[in-house]
C-alpha cells in the first residue's frame, strides 16, 4: 500500500483529517507543504502524511501523520514507515519535527515508535475545548531514523507473522487497565497490538467505570482498587507484581528491592482478589540486574518481563490457569513511595546512596538534598561515552 499524491477527489478526506491542525490551516495555501495519501488494501484512502514549513535549504520540515480513527494501529505504523522512507530517502531531509498534546497517547506511541525524541514542552499551549493542555515537541534526525528503520521493519514483520497464526488459536476478549500517566503505557500499546494481530479483541482503559465484560482483565501499573463487582465481569483478573509473594506485597516492590541492594528480582503473575496481592500465583520470571542500571533500564526489563507473562497466560490458556498455586509463607508489605523518599543524605557518600539514585525519576521524582537551609535537586543519567 504505497503512498501516493492526492487527487482532487481526495481533498475532502484530507480536510476532514487535518482541519483541526493549526499547522495545516496556516500552511495549506503556500508552496512550502507536501501531502501524500495512504490507502488500505482496497485502495481506499485512510491516512494522510502532511509536511509543512518545508525548508529545502535547511532540509527540515514539520510533520503530521493522521489516519482514520477506525484503522488498526499496525496500519499507522506501516504508514509511518513509508512516510519516513519518503522524508529521508526521497526528499533527503535532515530533520522532521512534530507537536502533540500530552494527552494524545496514540500519537505519542506512534512517533516514539519510529524514533522521535522529545525535545521540549510548551506549557498550556493548546485549548482542547475545555482546558489548556501542554504540547510536546518531538524531533527526528535522518541518522536516528536509519538507526531504527531495520528494527521497525522487523517489528512489522513480526506482527504479520502473528496475524498468520490467528486462525490457529482461540480468540479471547481482553481488557487492560493502567494509570493514564504510567511509564508502562508505551509498552502496553505493543502488547495490545500483538494481541490484536493474533485476533483477540482488546480494550484498554484507565478507569474501571463502563469497561466491558471480557475473558481476561490485566491490571498493569494500575493504582486503583478493582472491586469484586468489576472483577466479576471477567474469567480472570490478573496482576503483575515484582516480588517473591507473599513477601513484598504493596507498592513499588521492584524499586524498594533495588534500594535494598537486591539485583535478582522475581516478577509474579497472579489473580487479583479482595486482599491486596494475595491471589493465586500462575507464573513467575526472574530479572537479573548487574547493579549499574538506572530507572529507564529497570523499567525496560520490568516491561519486557510483564509482556512475556501476559502473553504466556493468554497463549497457553486454559493450561496456564491450571498451573496456579496458593501463596505460602509469612507476608510483608512495602509502603507507597512518595517524592520525599528520593531525598539524599549529604553526609553520606554517593556510593552509599547509589541504589537510591538508580531508582529516582529525574522528571517526576528527582533526587534532592538539603544543605545550609536550601534544597537542591540532582539528576542522574548514563554518559554516552567513557569517563575520562
C-alpha positions, 0 to 999 in steps of 0.5 A, a space after each residue: 500500500 504505497 503512498 501516493 499524491 492526492 487527487 482532487 477527489 481526495 481533498 475532502 478526506 484530507 480536510 476532514 483529517 487535518 482541519 483541526 491542525 493549526 499547522 495545516 490551516 496556516 500552511 495549506 495555501 503556500 508552496 512550502 507543504 507536501 501531502 501524500 495519501 495512504 490507502 488500505 488494501 482496497 485502495 481506499 484512502 485512510 491516512 494522510 502524511 502532511 509536511 509543512 514549513 518545508 525548508 529545502 535549504 535547511 532540509 527540515 520540515 514539520 510533520 503530521 501523520 493522521 489516519 482514520 480513527 477506525 484503522 488498526 494501529 499496525 496500519 499507522 505504523 506501516 504508514 509511518 514507515 513509508 512516510 519516513 522512507 519518503 522524508 529521508 530517502 526521497 526528499 533527503 531531509 535532515 530533520 522532521 519535527 512534530 507537536 502533540 498534546 500530552 494527552 494524545 497517547 496514540 500519537 505519542 506511541 506512534 512517533 516514539 515508535 519510529 524514533 522521535 525524541 522529545 525535545 521540549 514542552 510548551 506549557 498550556 499551549 493548546 485549548 482542547 475545548 475545555 482546558 489548556 493542555 501542554 504540547 510536546 515537541 518531538 524531533 527526528 534526525 535522518 541518522 536516528 531514523 536509519 538507526 531504527 528503520 531495520 528494527 521497525 521493519 522487523 517489528 512489522 514483520 513480526 506482527 504479520 507473522 502473528 496475524 498468520 497464526 490467528 486462525 490457529 488459536 482461540 480468540 479471547 476478549 481482553 481488557 487492560 487497565 493502567 494509570 493514564 500517566 504510567 511509564 508502562 503505557 508505551 509498552 502496553 500499546 505493543 502488547 495490545 497490538 500483538 494481541 490484536 494481530 493474533 485476533 483477540 479483541 482488546 480494550 484498554 482503559 484507565 478507569 474501571 467505570 463502563 469497561 466491558 465484560 471480557 475473558 481476561 482483565 490485566 491490571 498493569 501499573 494500575 493504582 486503583 482498587 478493582 472491586 469484586 463487582 468489576 472483577 466479576 465481569 471477567 474469567 480472570 483478573 490478573 496482576 503483575 507484581 515484582 516480588 517473591 509473594 507473599 513477601 513484598 506485597 504493596 507498592 513499588 516492590 521492584 524499586 524498594 528491592 533495588 534500594 535494598 541492594 537486591 539485583 535478582 528480582 522475581 516478577 509474579 503473575 497472579 489473580 487479583 482478589 479482595 486482599 491486596 496481592 494475595 491471589 493465586 500465583 500462575 507464573 513467575 520470571 526472574 530479572 537479573 540486574 548487574 547493579 549499574 542500571 538506572 530507572 529507564 533500564 529497570 523499567 525496560 526489563 520490568 516491561 519486557 518481563 510483564 509482556 512475556 507473562 501476559 502473553 504466556 497466560 493468554 497463549 497457553 490458556 486454559 493450561 496456564 490457569 491450571 498451573 496456579 498455586 496458593 501463596 505460602 509463607 509469612 507476608 510483608 508489605 512495602 509502603 507507597 513511595 512518595 517524592 520525599 523518599 528520593 531525598 539524599 543524605 549529604 553526609 553520606 557518600 554517593 556510593 552509599 546512596 547509589 541504589 537510591 539514585 538508580 531508582 529516582 525519576 529525574 522528571 517526576 521524582 528527582 533526587 534532592 538534598 538539603 544543605 545550609 537551609 536550601 534544597 537542591 535537586 540532582 539528576 542522574 543519567 548514563 554518559 554516552 561515552 567513557 569517563 575520562 
